[in-house]
Amino acid sequence: MEVVEESKENELLLLELNPPNPWDSEPRSPEDLAFGEVQITYLTHACMDLKLGDKRMVFDPWLTGPAFARGWWLLHEPPSDWLERLCQADLIYISHMHSDHLSYPTLKKLAGRRPDIPIYVGKTERPVFWNLNQSGVQLTNINVVPFGIWQQVDKNLRFMILMDGIHPEMDTCIIVEYKGHKILNTVDCTRPNGGRLPMKVDLMMSDFAGGASGFPMTFSGGKFTEETNPNPVIPEEWKAQFIKTERKKLLNYKARLVKDLQPRIYCPFAGYFVESHPSDKYIKETNIKNDPDELNNLIKKNSDVLTWTPRPGATLDLGRMLKDPTDSKGIIEPPEGTKIYKDSWDFGPYLKILNAAVGDEIFRHSSWIKEYFTWAGFKDYNLVVRMIETDEDFSPFPGGYDYLVDFLDLSFPKERPSREHPFEEIRSRVDVIRHVVKNGLLWDDLYIGFQTRLQRDPDIYHHLFWNHFQIKLPLTPPDWKSFLMYCG
């Protein structure tokens, strides 16, 4: 999970941890690996298939459908046997609850064949699978493990899940050790394990791309709008420069982290998504991502670390690469003619699910607004928000709701109060906001999924508000059945 707003503002909110180095307990000297004994196959985005002796472990399987409601779609075409690969796994690690890592469409297909497959998650403050029952996905073997404790799989294989120092309530990373050889996957962690990580691991992988935020593409008003911007640089140029600067900062941070940790091999992953729905063309064109090859070239300039830019179905043989990095069989690329990039996405079934919420009986009664925000439980904060339901182009939806919420006393005034107060206007596509409201989902689908357009006055980030709606909403959805009985 990226820090989604201006860095200086968020620095005041960072939780710095100073944990011990639990991976140093019971150290094991690395043993020689036979060729083919440890193989890492890239499937897509953050999903890796690890062969570790006679065990198979899979990371973060998002292999079908969208993430963040309808905002993110897979950039790469996964190998055609991806479901068979999942079914053959001995265990699956899911790093956190974001839907590009915890993909219910993917897990639904897996559960249809292997509902008892062992899945491991960290013991985060908000459970990773908080929404499992409501999802309808039948998984029966989810294991929640404490941070910093080795989990022994067999005599040769163990793993340890660690928390993020910035977002300990939700983000995790993992160390896998096989015969003394360590694989470090920091996933999306902003500051994995508070910055204390093992050095000289055999393979390190991390996110690299950026772009997992609506800022500043989805913002307007003030400096974000040409008519009101006194700066001679027009907003689109300013946004483009801001994005370019932020992406470069992320590249430099990742390169510095790799240089400091000195892994034998580094692999950038967990950034291969695209805003492919036609309605999100502006986001796709504006939200430029980092190039993995650019990061790898930067790393090679400053260190002796080997780098691997993975393609779907490509396999790295760790034993070969450690023995001889020039071995032509160290990395096996997918067969000639393999489709690498997706050129079509099956939007229909997923948009149908979202659209089903638009005409739900709940929304025939305007009192749903009070019911929902009372359930959400955020108040005693001086902020007034105007919520506007919109069509695809963020124009007011015909017959949609347009209302104010005063979070100081959780009231719903007809006009903005006379007292001094910060103000935000949030325009949300009607299918997504109603789906989120009906199911009690987190607002990541709206914000990270690019399904909103925002204005704020003054131009400041209200961390407490967004943190609540993105992480701290109740674990059970609103009781709409009782609500409708009362309305009836």
Secondary structure, DSSP 8 states (H G I E B T S, - for coil): ----S-HHHHHTT--------GGGSS--------TTTEEEEEEETTEEEEEETTEEEEE----SS-BTTTTBEESB---TTHHHHHHH-SEEE---SSTTTS-HHHHHHHHTT-TT--EEEE--SS-TTTTHHHHT-----EEEE-TT--EE-SSSEEEEEEEBSS-TTT-EEEEEEETTEEEEEEET-SSBGGG---SS-SEEEE------S-TTTTB-SGGGSGGG--SSS-HHHHHHHHHHHHHHHHHHHHHHHHHHH--SEEEE-S--EE--SGGGHHHHHH-----HHHHHHHHHHH---EE----TT-EEEHHHHHH-TT-TTSEE---TT---B------HHHHHHHHTTTT-GGGGSTTHHHHHHHHHT--SS--EEEEEEE-TTSSB-TT--EEEEETTTTB--SS--SS---EEEEEEEHHHHHHHHHHT--THHHHTTT-EEEEEES----HHHHHIIIIIS-SS---HHHHHHHH-
